C-alpha cells in the first residue's frame, strides 16, 4: 500500500517492537505505523520507547483492535494517531502525510469512543483542570487550541484565523508546552474538557 506511493517513502518493515526500535534508530523515519499485538515487545511499549529517542518519530497505531483500553493506552503512550486496519488504504496514506505535518488522527469510529469515555471520567475534576490550563493561553493561542479541538488541520486553521501556516505551527508548538501535551489529540482533550467544543 505505501510502497506504491511516490510519498511517503517506505524505509523499512519490522516484525516486532524490538526490531522496530532498532530500525527507527537506524533509518530515522518521520512516521511509524505501529501494530499493538506483536511478539517480543508489544506496540504500546515500543511506542513509549520510540518517543524517548532524540528526534523521535510520530507514531500511528494501526490495529484491528478497537477496544477502549487500547485507544487510551496508545494516546497516553504518545501516539499521534489511532487507525483501525479496516480504514481504506487511501485514508491511511493521507493519515501518514497529515501526521508527518504535525497533525493527529483518530479513526472516526474511535473518536466517538474517546469522547464518550471523556464524558464519563471524572467530568468535574477534568473540567476544572482543563479550564486552569486554558487560562494560561493568550487569546490567539486559545483560538488555535479550539480549532485543534474541532479537528482542523494546520491549513484549515490558517484559513479560518487568517494566519500563515508557519504561524499556526508555532502556536501549536507553544500549546504542546503550555497544555502539557505531546500531541494534538491531547490538546483536543483539554479543549473538550474545558467545554469549548
C-alpha positions as CSV (number, residue, x, y, z in Angstrom):
1,X,0.0,0.0,0.0
2,X,2.7,2.5,1.0
3,X,5.4,1.1,-1.4
4,X,3.3,2.0,-4.4
5,X,3.1,5.7,-3.5
6,X,5.5,8.4,-4.6
7,X,5.3,9.7,-1.0
8,X,5.6,8.8,1.8
9,X,8.8,6.7,1.2
10,X,8.7,3.4,2.9
11,X,12.1,2.8,4.6
12,X,11.5,-0.5,6.3
13,X,9.3,-3.1,8.0
14,X,9.8,-4.8,11.4
15,X,8.3,-8.0,12.7
16,X,8.2,-7.0,16.4
17,X,8.6,-4.0,18.6
18,X,12.2,-4.6,19.5
19,X,13.1,-4.8,15.8
20,X,11.1,-1.6,15.2
21,X,13.2,0.2,17.7
22,X,16.4,-0.8,16.1
23,X,15.1,0.1,12.7
24,X,13.9,3.5,13.8
25,X,17.3,4.3,15.3
26,X,19.0,3.2,12.0
27,X,16.6,4.7,9.5
28,X,15.3,7.8,11.3
29,X,11.7,7.8,9.8
30,X,9.4,10.7,10.3
31,X,6.3,8.5,10.9
32,X,6.0,4.9,12.2
33,X,2.9,2.7,11.7
34,X,2.8,0.5,14.8
35,X,0.7,-2.6,15.4
36,X,-0.4,-3.2,19.0
37,X,0.0,-7.0,19.3
38,X,3.5,-8.2,18.3
39,X,5.9,-10.7,19.7
40,X,9.0,-9.8,21.8
41,X,7.8,-6.2,22.5
42,X,4.2,-5.0,22.0
43,X,3.3,-1.9,20.1
44,X,2.4,0.2,23.1
45,X,5.7,-0.5,24.9
46,X,7.6,0.1,21.6
47,X,5.8,3.4,21.1
48,X,6.8,4.6,24.6
49,X,10.4,3.6,23.9
50,X,10.4,5.3,20.5
51,X,9.2,8.6,21.9
52,X,12.1,8.6,24.3
53,X,14.6,8.8,21.4
54,X,16.2,12.0,20.3
55,X,14.4,13.2,17.1
56,X,11.6,10.7,17.9
57,X,9.2,9.9,15.0
58,X,5.5,10.4,15.1
59,X,3.6,7.2,15.7
60,X,0.3,6.0,14.3
61,X,-1.1,2.9,15.9
62,X,-2.7,0.8,13.3
63,X,-4.7,-2.2,14.6
64,X,-7.7,-4.5,14.3
65,X,-8.4,-4.0,18.0
66,X,-11.0,-1.2,18.7
67,X,-11.0,-1.8,22.5
68,X,-11.2,1.4,24.5
69,X,-8.2,0.4,26.6
70,X,-6.0,0.2,23.6
71,X,-7.1,3.6,22.3
72,X,-6.4,5.4,25.6
73,X,-3.2,3.5,26.2
74,X,-2.0,4.5,22.7
75,X,-2.8,8.2,23.3
76,X,-1.2,8.0,26.8
77,X,1.9,6.4,25.3
78,X,2.2,9.5,23.0
79,X,0.8,8.1,19.7
80,X,-0.3,10.8,17.2
81,X,-2.9,8.6,15.6
82,X,-5.0,5.5,16.1
83,X,-6.4,3.9,13.0
84,X,-8.2,0.6,12.5
85,X,-6.9,-1.7,9.9
86,X,-10.2,-1.6,8.0
87,X,-9.5,2.1,7.2
88,X,-9.4,2.4,3.4
89,X,-5.8,2.4,2.1
90,X,-6.0,5.9,0.7
91,X,-7.1,7.3,4.1
92,X,-4.1,5.5,5.8
93,X,-1.7,7.1,3.3
94,X,-3.4,10.5,3.9
95,X,-3.1,10.0,7.7
96,X,0.6,9.3,7.4
97,X,1.1,12.6,5.4
98,X,-1.0,14.5,7.9
99,X,0.8,13.1,11.0
100,X,4.1,13.9,9.3
101,X,2.8,17.5,9.0
102,X,2.2,17.6,12.8
103,X,-1.5,16.7,12.9
104,X,-3.2,14.0,15.0
105,X,-5.5,11.4,13.5
106,X,-8.2,9.1,15.0
107,X,-10.4,6.8,13.1
108,X,-13.9,8.2,13.1
109,X,-15.3,5.2,14.9
110,X,-12.7,5.7,17.6
111,X,-13.3,9.4,18.1
112,X,-16.8,8.8,19.5
113,X,-15.4,6.2,21.9
114,X,-12.8,8.8,23.1
115,X,-15.4,11.5,23.6
116,X,-17.9,9.2,25.4
117,X,-15.2,8.0,27.8
118,X,-14.0,11.5,28.5
119,X,-17.6,12.5,29.4
120,X,-17.8,9.6,31.9
121,X,-14.4,10.0,33.5
122,X,-14.4,12.4,36.5
123,X,-16.1,15.3,34.5
124,X,-15.9,17.9,37.2
125,X,-12.2,17.3,38.1
126,X,-11.2,17.1,34.4
127,X,-13.2,20.3,33.6
128,X,-11.5,22.3,36.4
129,X,-8.0,21.2,35.4
130,X,-8.7,21.9,31.7
131,X,-10.1,25.4,32.5
132,X,-7.0,26.2,34.5
133,X,-4.7,25.1,31.7
134,X,-6.7,27.1,29.1
135,X,-6.5,30.2,31.3
136,X,-2.7,30.2,30.7
137,X,-3.2,30.8,27.0
138,X,-3.2,34.1,25.1
139,X,-6.3,34.9,23.1
140,X,-4.8,33.7,19.8
141,X,-3.4,30.5,21.4
142,X,-6.9,29.8,22.7
143,X,-8.4,30.3,19.3
144,X,-5.8,27.9,17.8
145,X,-6.4,25.4,20.5
146,X,-10.2,25.5,19.9
147,X,-9.6,24.9,16.2
148,X,-7.3,21.9,17.1
149,X,-10.1,20.7,19.3
150,X,-12.5,20.8,16.4
151,X,-10.1,18.6,14.4
152,X,-9.0,21.2,11.9
153,X,-5.7,20.8,10.1
154,X,-3.0,23.5,10.2
155,X,-4.0,24.7,6.7
156,X,-7.7,24.9,7.8
157,X,-6.7,26.8,11.0
158,X,-4.6,29.2,8.9
159,X,-7.6,29.9,6.6
160,X,-10.1,30.3,9.4
161,X,-7.9,32.6,11.6
162,X,-6.2,34.4,8.7
163,X,-2.7,33.2,9.7
164,X,0.2,31.8,7.8
165,X,0.8,28.0,8.2
166,X,4.2,28.6,9.9
167,X,2.5,30.9,12.4
168,X,-0.1,28.2,13.1
169,X,2.6,25.6,13.6
170,X,4.4,27.9,16.0
171,X,1.2,28.4,18.1
172,X,0.6,24.6,18.1
173,X,4.2,24.1,19.4
174,X,3.5,26.5,22.2
175,X,0.2,24.7,23.0
176,X,2.2,21.5,23.5
177,X,4.2,23.2,26.2
178,X,1.5,25.2,27.8
179,X,-1.1,22.5,27.9
180,X,1.5,19.8,28.8
181,X,0.6,17.8,25.8
182,X,2.6,15.6,23.5
183,X,0.2,15.5,20.5
184,X,-2.9,17.2,19.0
185,X,-5.2,14.6,20.4
186,X,-4.2,15.6,24.0
187,X,-4.7,19.3,23.1
188,X,-8.2,18.4,21.8
189,X,-9.0,16.6,25.0
190,X,-8.1,19.6,27.1
191,X,-10.3,21.9,24.9
192,X,-13.1,19.4,25.2
193,X,-12.8,19.0,29.0
194,X,-12.9,22.8,29.2
195,X,-16.2,22.7,27.4
196,X,-15.0,24.7,24.4
197,X,-16.0,22.2,21.7
